[in-house]
Amino acid sequence: MTDETPTGLRRRTIALLSAAQVLSGLAAGSVVSIGSLLAVELTGREAVAGSVTTAATLGAAVAALGLSRLALARGRRTALSSGLVVATVGALGFVLASVLESFPLLVAGGVLMGAGSAVNLQARFAATDLSTAGTRARDLSLVVWAGTVGAVAGPNLVGLGGPLGRLTGLPELGAAFLFSAAGMLAATAVLWLGLRPDPLEVARAAEHGTSVETGVRRHVPLRLAVATLARFPRAVAALLGVVVAHAVMVAVMSMTPVHMAGHGATVTVVGLTVSLHIAGMYALAPVMGWLSDRLGPLAVLVGGLGVLVAAAATAAVSGPSTSVVTTGLVLLGLGWSAATVAGSSIIAAAVPGDGRVAIQGLSDALMSAAGAGGGALAGFVLASAGYGGLAAGAGAVAAAGSVGVLLVHARGGASAAAEGASART
């Protein structure tokens, strides 16, 4: 048991999770920008540019379910650290794929790298294990925000890939992933050594009025997690919003480097644009958390989807203009940030007990699966309808999603009112 106060332990946990986010965030931007360029380089086909992002998001979907089960059985520390080790292997797989010029190995590395994305997603929920109702969105958003440094730096590692490639004899694009591997190993050390006591075990002990237990095996089957989620319509509405936001963001973002390169943009300019987009995703996350606590998370969630509509419209008319497409990408990041922070805080608050952790894993799995679907379709839509058509379609999906969120949330409110009236009669 720890001698720290609950507030002190909560703050230390958030600091550790944030430090790990900074280090592991190097991989996120690298997969998007460098990974898509490497896929085109190895195959010579633009249609497969989104394959690496798709592989990573599919890997994240599978890993999210596994990591939530591992968290229930062994705690957040073991789950998050294990995911980062798997992602490190994936980063080294990218390096090897560039050396062997193997596209299948590149895709396999992307799947393993998805475990790192799953860790980054679940870290935001880990930040809420010890939160109070008044600090939940803010605590979650601080951990999301911490990914800014690594995620923004990631796309620009391609500039260091050249010197490192000459030093090591590795291809330029592949060498850049050595930085990703190093960052994830450092993040693993931070969590494995520092995340004691485990925040999830402490939260369980506080909830049940018992001492902290470690290594106690617990399991919530996926079927039970889905059934539990169905009992909380407002959580379903939030999940819908998060899933739509992620699918739209991945679809547009993953094809932007290819679109820009087709109009003559240099690799450096592409990396800067993706960095600004990722800054939009993470840099103002604490503002989104503060707004969620002040205005209510539903308003921020729907507002974020509205920003995504505006972002897609801007990207659709960007043409060869680097400044316009960059504006659209920044708005895309801001909309994703608002929807993800607000929607995740609703999910974290809505469901009690161990079912909450299982549903968090389900949420991340569906979010990643939607991103994989968006990334997979994006390449084919780009080839057939162009970047403008892709962006316009993504904007329509975001608009439909905002309507769906309001309808499902309203149904949840009506159900709650009906139950209250029944209880009084």
Long-range contacts (C-beta under 8 A, 24 or more apart in sequence): 1-197, 1-211, 1-212, 2-197, 2-202, 6-130, 6-206, 9-130, 9-197, 9-199, 9-202, 10-130, 10-131, 10-135, 10-139, 10-199, 13-126, 13-127, 13-129, 13-130, 13-195, 13-199, 14-127, 14-139, 14-142, 14-143, 16-190, 16-191, 16-194, 16-195, 17-123, 17-126, 17-127, 17-143, 17-146, 17-191, 17-195, 18-142, 18-143, 18-145, 18-146, 19-146, 19-187, 19-190, 20-80, 20-84, 20-123, 20-187, 20-188, 20-190, 20-191, 21-120, 21-123, 21-143, 21-144, 21-146, 21-147, 21-150, 21-187, 22-146, 22-147, 22-149, 22-150, 23-150, 23-183, 23-184, 23-186, 23-187, 23-190, 24-84, 24-87, 24-116, 24-119, 24-120, 24-147, 24-150, 24-183, 24-184, 24-187, 25-120, 25-146, 25-147, 25-148, 25-149, 25-150, 25-151, 25-153, 25-154, 25-183, 25-282, 26-150, 26-151, 26-153, 26-154, 26-157, 26-179, 26-180, 26-183, 26-184, 27-87, 27-91, 27-113, 27-116, 27-117, 27-150, 27-154, 27-177, 27-180, 27-183, 27-184, 28-116, 28-117, 28-120, 28-147, 28-150, 28-151, 28-154, 28-278, 29-150, 29-151, 29-152, 29-153, 29-154, 29-155, 29-156, 29-157, 29-274, 29-275, 29-278, 30-154, 30-155, 30-157, 30-176, 30-177, 30-179, 30-180, 31-56, 31-110, 31-113, 31-117, 31-154, 32-154, 32-155, 32-253, 32-254, 32-257, 32-274, 32-278, 33-154, 33-155, 33-158, 33-257, 33-270, 33-271, 33-274, 34-155, 34-157, 34-158, 34-161, 34-173, 34-176, 34-177, 35-94, 35-106, 35-110, 36-254, 36-257, 36-258, 37-158, 37-173, 37-257, 37-261, 37-267, 37-270, 38-94, 38-97, 38-98, 38-106, 38-173, 38-174, 39-103, 39-106, 40-258, 41-173, 42-97, 42-98, 42-101, 42-102, 42-103, 42-106, 43-103, 46-258, 46-262, 46-379, 46-382, 46-383, 47-379, 47-380, 47-382, 47-383, 48-103, 48-379, 49-254, 49-255, 49-257, 49-258, 49-379, 49-382, 50-254, 50-255, 50-375, 50-376, 50-378, 50-379, 51-107, 51-110, 51-375, 51-376, 51-379, 52-106, 52-107, 52-110, 53-110, 53-250, 53-254, 53-371, 53-372, 53-375, 54-110, 54-254, 54-372, 54-375, 54-376, 55-107, 55-108, 55-110, 55-111, 55-114, 55-372, 56-110, 56-111, 56-113, 56-114, 56-117, 57-114, 57-117, 57-250, 57-368, 57-369, 57-371, 57-372, 57-375, 58-111, 58-114, 58-368, 58-369, 58-372, 59-90, 59-110, 59-111, 59-112, 59-113, 59-114, 59-115, 59-117, 59-118, 59-368, 60-114, 60-115, 60-117, 60-118, 60-121, 60-364, 60-365, 60-368, 60-371, 61-114, 61-118, 61-364, 61-365, 61-366, 61-367, 61-368, 61-369, 61-372, 62-111, 62-114, 62-365, 63-114, 63-115, 63-117, 63-118, 63-119, 64-118, 64-121, 64-122, 64-361, 64-362, 64-363, 64-364, 64-365, 64-367, 64-368, 65-222, 65-361, 65-362, 65-365, 67-115, 67-118, 67-119, 67-122, 67-361, 68-122, 68-357, 68-358, 68-360, 68-361, 68-362, 68-364, 69-219, 69-220, 69-358, 69-361, 71-122, 71-126, 71-200, 71-357, 71-361, 72-218, 72-219, 72-220, 72-354, 72-357, 72-358, 73-216, 73-217, 73-218, 73-219, 74-214, 74-215, 75-198, 75-200, 75-201, 75-214, 75-215, 76-122, 76-126, 76-129, 76-195, 76-198, 76-199, 76-200, 77-191, 77-192, 77-195, 77-196, 77-198, 79-122, 80-119, 80-122, 80-123, 80-126, 80-191, 80-195, 81-188, 81-191, 81-192, 83-115, 83-116, 83-118, 83-119, 83-122, 84-115, 84-116, 84-119, 84-184, 84-185, 84-187, 84-188, 84-191, 85-184, 85-188, 86-112, 86-115, 86-116, 87-112, 87-113, 87-114, 87-115, 87-116, 87-117, 87-119, 87-184, 88-116, 88-181, 88-184, 88-185, 88-188, 90-114, 90-115, 90-116, 91-177, 91-178, 91-180, 91-181, 91-184, 92-177, 92-181, 94-174, 94-177, 94-180, 95-170, 95-174, 95-175, 95-177, 95-178, 95-181, 96-174, 97-174, 98-170, 98-171, 98-173, 98-174, 98-175, 98-177, 99-170, 99-171, 99-174, 113-180, 114-368, 116-184, 117-368, 118-364, 118-368, 120-147, 121-364, 121-367, 121-368, 122-360, 122-361, 122-364, 124-344, 125-344, 125-348, 125-357, 125-360, 125-364, 126-199, 126-200, 128-345, 128-348, 129-199, 129-200, 129-202, 129-203, 130-199, 130-202, 130-203, 131-348, 133-349, 134-293, 135-293, 136-293, 136-345, 136-348, 136-349, 137-288, 137-289, 137-290, 137-292, 137-293, 137-297, 137-341, 137-342, 137-345, 138-286, 138-289, 138-290, 138-293, 139-289, 140-289, 140-341, 140-344, 140-345, 140-348, 141-285, 141-286, 141-287, 141-288, 141-289, 141-290, 141-292, 141-341, 142-285, 142-286, 142-289, 144-282, 144-285, 144-289, 144-337, 144-340, 144-341, 145-282, 145-283, 145-284, 145-285, 145-286, 146-282, 147-282, 148-278, 148-279, 148-282, 148-283, 148-285, 150-183, 151-278, 151-281, 151-282, 152-275, 152-276, 152-278, 152-279, 152-282, 153-275, 154-180, 154-275, 154-278, 155-270, 155-271, 155-272, 155-274, 155-275, 155-278, 156-268, 156-271, 156-272, 156-275, 158-267, 158-268, 158-271, 159-268, 159-271, 200-357, 204-354, 207-353, 218-354, 220-354, 220-355, 220-357, 220-358, 222-358, 222-362, 224-355, 224-358, 225-355, 225-358, 225-359, 225-361, 225-362, 226-362, 228-351, 228-355, 228-358, 228-359, 229-351, 229-359, 229-362, 232-350, 232-351, 232-412, 233-408, 233-409, 233-411, 233-412, 233-415, 234-298, 234-346, 234-350, 234-409, 234-412, 234-413, 235-346, 235-347, 235-350, 235-351, 235-359, 236-408, 236-412, 237-298, 237-346, 237-404, 237-405, 237-406, 237-408, 237-409, 237-412, 238-297, 238-298, 238-301, 238-342, 238-343, 238-344, 238-346, 238-347, 238-350, 238-405, 238-409, 239-343, 239-347, 239-363, 239-366, 240-401, 240-404, 240-405, 240-408, 241-301, 241-302, 241-304, 241-305, 241-339, 241-342, 241-343, 241-401, 241-402, 241-405, 242-301, 242-339, 242-340, 242-343, 242-344, 242-347, 242-363, 242-367, 243-366, 243-367, 243-370, 244-305, 244-339, 244-370, 244-397, 244-398, 244-400, 244-401, 244-404, 244-405, 245-304, 245-305, 245-308, 245-335, 245-336, 245-339, 245-340, 245-343, 245-398, 245-401, 246-336, 246-340, 246-367, 246-368, 246-370, 246-371, 246-374, 247-370, 247-371, 247-373, 247-374, 247-397, 248-308, 248-312, 248-332, 248-336, 248-374, 248-394, 248-395, 248-397, 248-398, 248-401, 249-281, 249-308, 249-332, 249-333, 249-335, 249-336, 249-371, 249-374, 250-370, 250-371, 250-372, 250-374, 250-375, 250-378, 251-374, 251-375, 251-377, 251-378, 251-381, 251-390, 251-394, 252-311, 252-312, 252-315, 252-328, 252-329, 252-332, 252-378, 252-390, 252-391, 252-394, 253-277, 253-329, 253-332, 254-374, 254-375, 254-378, 254-379, 255-378, 255-379, 255-382, 255-387, 255-390, 256-315, 256-325, 256-329, 256-387, 258-382, 259-325, 259-382, 259-387, 260-322, 260-325, 263-319, 263-320, 263-322, 264-320, 265-322, 269-322, 273-322, 273-325, 273-326, 273-329, 274-329, 276-326, 276-329, 276-330, 276-333, 277-326, 277-329, 277-330, 277-332, 277-333, 278-333, 279-330, 279-333, 280-329, 280-330, 280-331, 280-332, 280-333, 280-334, 280-336, 280-337, 281-333, 281-334, 281-336, 281-337, 282-333, 282-337, 284-334, 284-337, 285-337, 285-341, 288-337, 288-338, 288-341, 288-342, 289-341, 289-345, 291-338, 291-342, 292-341, 292-342, 292-345, 297-342, 297-343, 297-345, 297-346, 298-342, 298-346, 298-405, 298-409, 299-342, 300-338, 300-339, 300-341, 300-342, 301-338, 301-339, 301-342, 301-343, 301-346, 301-405, 302-402, 302-405, 302-406, 303-338, 304-334, 304-335, 304-336, 304-337, 304-338, 304-339, 304-340, 304-342, 305-335, 305-339, 305-398, 305-399, 305-401, 305-402, 305-405, 306-335, 306-398, 306-402, 307-331, 307-334, 307-335, 307-338, 308-332, 308-335, 308-336, 308-339, 308-394, 308-395, 308-398, 309-335, 309-395, 309-398, 309-399, 309-402, 310-335, 311-335, 311-395, 312-391, 312-392, 312-394, 312-395, 312-398, 313-391, 313-392, 313-395, 315-387, 315-388, 315-391, 316-387, 316-388, 316-389, 316-391, 316-392, 316-395, 317-388, 318-387, 318-388, 318-391, 319-388, 328-391, 335-398
